[in-house]
């Protein structure tokens, strides 16, 4: 199955190269096509994430209230899920479906011909920034360095967008982790073929644009719908019956 996916994507990439006449452009077009096909899954996942974020305070209250009653906690949690139409699997399933495709594209990008280039910007898509420094010197590796830095920036930007909705302490912690991750991605991108780096940059740029103009609106709409459902839900009150005390009898 895995070999079939890789073979199919390789054939599609070669076909696109025949139309556009450039291996780098073919990688970009193929990445856009895959991302476009996966957009409905991403939209669904984002809506599920918004509902999950909205429920966290309520879930925390239930966990504190029914700390000694796991069965009641599970029942009340399922009840909240049902009220706002939240399915825990809907958030992770789209991501799981994407992983084989993205890993297959990673494999395909590594298999481009040795003489493949990207609009004369990247003379060799099979070379990495490290190998270009060794063969052509620092001046010849400048485009590869810029693409590697862009990879780190595009890794950090979505994290910055997500931080805008967080509190001060968690925002700073998340931002620090994002900066560390960006440097790790640049370290990774420095040694991989430029074809892989071009694929990841294209995919990350699509993610940034999608998150900025589509995902944020979807999450806002899903959050508003969930809030409306929670407000209109009937209020349940735990009724505790008082113990009936016996009346004192008068002495004769």
N, C-alpha and C positions, 0 to 999 in steps of 0.2 A: 504493500500500500504506500509506504514511504517513498520507495523508488519510483512508483507510478506518479506520485505528486511532483517529485523533483523533475522527472522526465517531461511531464506535461508542461510545467512552468518553463523549463529550458526550451522546449519547442515554441512556446508562446513568445519568449524573449527573443529567440532567433527570428521569428516571423516579424515581430515589431521592428527589429533592427533592419530587416529587409525593406520595411516601409519608410522608416525615418532616416535610415542611412547612418546611424550613429549608435554605438553600443550604450553610451551613457544616457542618451535620450530614451533608448529602449527601456533601460532600467527604471528611469523616472516614470515613463508611461505605464509600465507594468505595475509599479508601486501604487500609482494613482488608481489604476483599475481595481487592484485588490482592496485598497482602502475604501474605494467607493462602494464596492460590493459588501463590505463589512460595516458600513455606516449604520444600517438599521440595527445591527446588533449592538453597536456602541451607544446608539441613542437609547435603546432599551436598558442597557447596563447603567447608563448615566441616570436615567429616571429611577431605577431601583436604588442606586446609591443615594440619591436625594431623599427618597423615602426612608432609607436606613438612617441617614443623618438626623432626620426629623424625629425619629423614634427613640434615639439614644437617651434623652432625658427621661422619657416615660419608662423605658426599659430599666433604667437605673433605679427609678422609684419602685418599680415592681420587685427588683432584686433585693432592695432593702426591706420592702414590706413583707415579702414572702421568703425571706432568707432561710427559714426553718421549714418551709413547705415547698419542695421542688415540684411536686405534682401541680399545685395551685399556680406556681410561677409559670410552668409550661403552658397551662391552660390559658392564663391571662395573656401571655405573650402571643399565643396563637390567635387569641381573640383580637388583639391589636393589629396583627398582621392582616387578618380578615377584614377589619374595618377600613383600612386604607388601601387594600388591594396589593399588599407587598408579598412577593415570593422570594425567599432568601436565595434560591437557586438561580433566579433570573439575573442576578448581578454577576455571578461567577461563571455561569455557563457560556456566555458569549466570549469571555476572555479565554476560556479553555478551548473553544472552537478556533480561535485565532492563532493559537500558539503553533500548531503544525504548519500552517500556511506561512507564518513569519519565519520559522526555522527553515522551511523548504526554500523560501526566497533567499535566506542567508546562504544556503548551500549553492543555489543557482548563481548568485552573484560572485561566488568564488570561482566559478567555472567558466567565466568569460575568456575569450582568446587572449593570448599574451600581447598581441598588438592592438587590442581594443583601446579606444580613447574616448574622451568626453569633450567634444567641440574644441579640441586642441588646448583646453584648459588643464585637463589631466591627461598627459601624454600616454600613460599606461595605467589602465584600470586594474591590472593584475599586480601592480607594485603598491607598496605601502609607503607611508611617510618615512619610516626608518630606513627602508631599502633605498629610497630616492636620495636621502641624505648621504648614504654610503656611496652611491653611484654617481650622483650629479651634484653633490655638495648642497649647502644650505640654500643657495639661490635657486637651484633647480627644484628644491622641495617646497618652495613657498606656497604654491597652490594646495599641496597636500596638508601643509601646516594649517592653512586657513580653513580647509574643510574639516580638519580635526577639531579646531577651536569652535567652529560652527556647531559641530556635534555636541560639544559640551554645553554651549549656550542653549541649544534647542532641548537639551535634557533638563536644564534648570528652569526654563520659562514656564512650562506647565505647573511646576511646583510652586513658583511665585504666584501664579493665578489662583491655585488652590489655597494658598496661605491667606488670601484676602478675606476669606470667610472664617478664619480661625482666631482664637484669642491670642493675646500678646505672648504669653509664655510658650505655648505650643507652637505659635507661629515662628518664633525665633529658633526653637529647636528643629522644627521641620526645615527651615531655611538653611540651617547649618548642615543638616543631612543632605539637602539638595545640592549644596555647593560641593560637598565631599563626593556625592554621586557623579556630579558633572566632571570632576577631575578624574574619577575612576573611568568614566566613559571615554575621556580624551586619552587616557593611558591605554585603554583597550583599542581605540581607533587608530592609534599611532602605529600599531603593528599588523593590522589587517589590510587586505587588498583594498584599493581605492573604490572598487566596485561595491564592496560591502559598505564602505563608508558613505558612498553616494546613495545607496539604498536606505540606510538608516537616517541620513539627513533628510531625504525626501519624505520618508515615513514620519519622522519627528516633526517636520514642518507642517505636514498635513494634520497631525495631531494638534499642534498649536492653533492652527486656523480653525479646525473643527471645534476645539474646546472653547475658543474665544467667541465664535459666532453661532455655534449650533448647540454644543453640549451645555453651555451656561444657561441658555434659554430653556432647553429641555428640563434641566434640573430645577430651574426656577418655577416652571409650570407644574412639574411633578410635586414640588414642595407645596405650592399653593393648593393643589388639588387634595393632597394628603391632609393639609391643615384644615381645609373645609370639611373633609370627611370626619376628622377627629372632633371638630367643633359641633357637628350635627349628630354625632353619636350620642345615644342615650347615656345619661349619667347614672352610674350604678352606685348605690350606697350600701355599704356593709351594715346590716342591721343586727345588732347584738341584743338579744332578749335579756331583760333584767330578771334576775332571780326573784321569784315571788316570795315575799317574806310573810311568815305567819303572823296573824293579828294576835296581839296579847289578849288573853281572856281576863275579864274582871273577876276578882275574887268575891265570892258570895259573903 
